[in-house]
């Protein structure tokens, strides 16, 4: 039987945050200025450090995407060191203002995190990312649909690279975290083994949603993941969000609304909506994905 697993981590640090917060008249997670205060009071925990290991092969390319209205769409494919054969695949969706190359730049180092994860006995898998622009990975009023680009264009391209695209994992940050949850729900358990959403851009109230991602409440209602947790049935789900993140409360509510039997892991520990927190969470997130999609060969 599937079980629901929710972990509220960072107990000591969180308790300390509450004490400090009380001294200045604020409890983390209750006031609009909480993310700013938590950051300036030093309550977001230690930053994650990129592993000091040699990465595996990194391949890049581009294609003209019809789903993105003819946009030249760059992509990156990361393999772990020494890997051979038909590797399982995780698709990584970047956040707003980033692109495929952002994930392997020195300040994030996804290629090094993958190498370290596989060296730590996680079954090997590949990670691929493509440019999604600022579309929030769903159909936009102008006709752009970066989600369709992933499914209809990028996955077939990756299949020609010798990767196993039959049942994939999904991973995303912020805008990409929302996009990963949405795509996982659309594809379903037959196509997606696991999804990880780090600090997903989720709004419970359509009136609060970013106009960069949702032109109006009608677009929000059409593409929101809120209220669609059942779409992830049969998929291993992990959601991580820092307590100093502006999405913290909305993400908490999203996780709490999964059915009791759902296979969901969630963590809420000190952290902001930034790379320092995302790097800290990556080792556990990649191990989670590897356990679901990784090859034992």
N, C-alpha and C positions, 0 to 999 in steps of 0.2 A: 504494500500500500504506500502510495506517495505521502510524504509527510511535509508539513510546512515548517521551515526552520528560519527563525528570525533572531539575529544576534544584535544586541545593543552593546557595542564595544567601547573601549576607552573609558571605562568606569572611573578610574582614578582621576584622569585628566578632566573628565566631564564634571565630576564632583568639585574639583578645584575651580572649574569655570563658573559653577553656580555660586561658590563662595565669593569669588572676585566680583561676579556680576552683582551679587547682593550689595556689595560695598558701594557700587556706583549706581544702584537703583535699576538694574536691568538683569533679567534672567535670559540666558541664551534661548533664542527661538520664540520670543514673545513680542518684541518690539520691531518696528520697521527698520531701525538702525542697527539691528543685531549683527549683521555681517560686518559692518564697518567697526563696531565696537569690539567684536570678537577678534578681528584681525589686529586692531590697534592695542588690544590688551594681551596679545600674544597667546591666544587660546586655541589656535588652529592646529597644534601639534607639529611634530617634526616633518620637514619636507622629505619626500622620497628621493633616494639617490640612484642615478642610473648605474646599473651594474658594470663593474670594471671587468668585462669579458669581451672576447672577440665575437662580433656578430657573424651570422651566417650570410649566405648570398642575398643581395638585394638587387632586384631587377626593376627597371622603370620603363614606362612607355606612355603612349597616348593614343586616343582614337577620337573621331568625331562622333558625338553622341546625338542621335536623332531625338531621344527622349529629353535631352537638355537643349533642344532647339538649335542644333548644329554647333554646340560649344566644343572646342578642343578640350578633351577631358584627360588629364594626366592620371597615371596610376602607379602604384608601387606594390611589388610582391616580395615578401620576406620569407625566407626559408631558414630553418635552424641549421647550425653547422653540421656538416657530415650527413645530411639527410639524403635519402635516395627513395625512389619509387613514387607511388601515387599518394601523395600526402593529403590528409584531411585538411579542410579549409575553414578559416574564420575570416569573415568580412568585417573590416573596421570602418566605422563611419565617423568622420571628423566633426568637430564643432564649428559653429559659425565663425567666420573670419580666418579659418584655417583651410588646409588642403591636404592632399595625399602626402606631400613631402614633409609636412609639419610633424608627422608621426615618427619620422626617423631622423629628425634633426637632433643635434647634440643635447638640446635641453629636454628632450622627451625620450629618445632612445628606445623606441618600441622594438627595433631589431635586436638590441642588446638584452632587453627584458625577455624576449622570446628565447634567445640563446641560453640565458641563465635558467629559465623555466624548464627547458628540455634537459639541460645538464643536471637538474635536480630531480631527474627520474620521471618527469611528466612525459607521457607519450607524445611523439613529435607531431607537429601540425604546421601549416603555413598560414600567414596572415596577409591579406590583400586589402588595399584601400584605393579608392578612386575619388576624384574631385566631385563634390556635390554642390558647389557654389554656396548660396545662402538660402536654398529652397526649403530647408527643413525636411528634406527627403520625402516630401509628399507632393502631389499635383498642385501647382499654383495657378492662379487665374490666367496668367499669360501662356499656359500650356506646358511649362517646364515641369518635368517629373523625374527627379533624381532617384527616387525609389525604383521606378521602372527602368532607369538606366542600369541600376545594380542587377536587377533580376533578368532583364531581357537582353542586355548588352555585355555587362561586365562578367557575369557568371559564365556565359558561353565562351567568352574570350579566355577566361581562366581554365576552362575545361581543355582548351587546346594547348595549355601549358602543362598538361599532365596531372592536374589536380583533381581531387575527388570533390565534385560539387553536388553530389546527390543529396547529402544531408549535412548542412553547414552549421557553423556557429556564427553569432553576430555579437559585435562589441562596439560601443559608441560612447562618446563623451558629450554632455550638454545637448546641443541640437542633435548630435549624432546618437546620444543615449535615447532620446525620444524616438529618433528614426529607427534605431535598432529594435525597440519594443514594437513599434508599428509594423515594420517589415516582418518581424517574427510572427506577429499575429496574423498578417496577411498570408504568409507562406504556410503556417501551421506546423504541427509536429512531424508531418511526413517529410518536410524539407529542412526543418531547423531542429537541431539537437539541444542547443543551449543559447541563451542570450544574456549578455551582461550590459547593463546600463549604468554608467558612472555619471553622477550628478545630472540625471536627465532633465531636460527643459520641459517641465510639466506644470501646467496651470489647472487648478480645479475650477476656476471661474473664467469663462470665456472673455469676460470684460477685462481681465488682467493679462490675457495672453499677448505676447509680443506681436505687434503689427508687422514686424519683419517676417514672421513665420505664418501669421494668420491674418488675412486682410480684414476679416470681420467675424462676427460670432457664427455665421453660417458656415464659413470655412473651418472654423475651430470645431464645431459640432460634427462636421463631416469626417475630420481626420484625427480627432483627439484619441489618445489611448485611455483616457479616464473613462471608466465604465465598461471597458472592453478587456478586462483581465481574463475573462473566460476564453478569449481567443488564444491564449498562451497555454491552454491545457495540453499536457504531455510534453512540454518544453521545460527544461531546467532553467530557471530564471534566477539571476542575481542582480540586485540593485544596491548600489553604494552611494551614499550622499553625506557630505560633511555637515556638521551642526552649524557651521558658519556660512553655509551656502544659502543664497536667497531662495532657492527652490526647496529647502529642507522640509518645511511643513507640508507643502503640496506633495512632495515625494513620500513623506511619511503616510499621508492619507491615501495615496495611490497604493502603497504596499499593504496597508491595513485592509484594503478593500478586496484583496484576493480571497478566493474561497479557502476555507480552512484546510482542505485537502491538497491545495496547490503546492507544487514543488518550488518553493521560493526561499531564497537566502537573501537577507538584507542586512546591511550594516549602517549604523549612524554613529560616527565617531568624530572627534574634533577635526575640522578641515574646512577649507574654503572652496570656492568655485574656481580652482586654479590648478596648474600643472604640478605644483608641490604636493597637493593632496592626491591628484590622479596618479602620479608616479608611485606614491606610497601604497596605493591600492593595487597596482598592476600585478605584482607577484601572485597574490591570491586570486585575482580575476583570471589571469592566464592559466593558472593551475586548475581552476574551476572549468574553464573552457576545454583545456586539454583532456581532463578526465571524461568529458562528454564526447568529444569528437576525435581525440588523438588516436593515432595508430599504435598498436603494440608491436608492430613489425620491426 
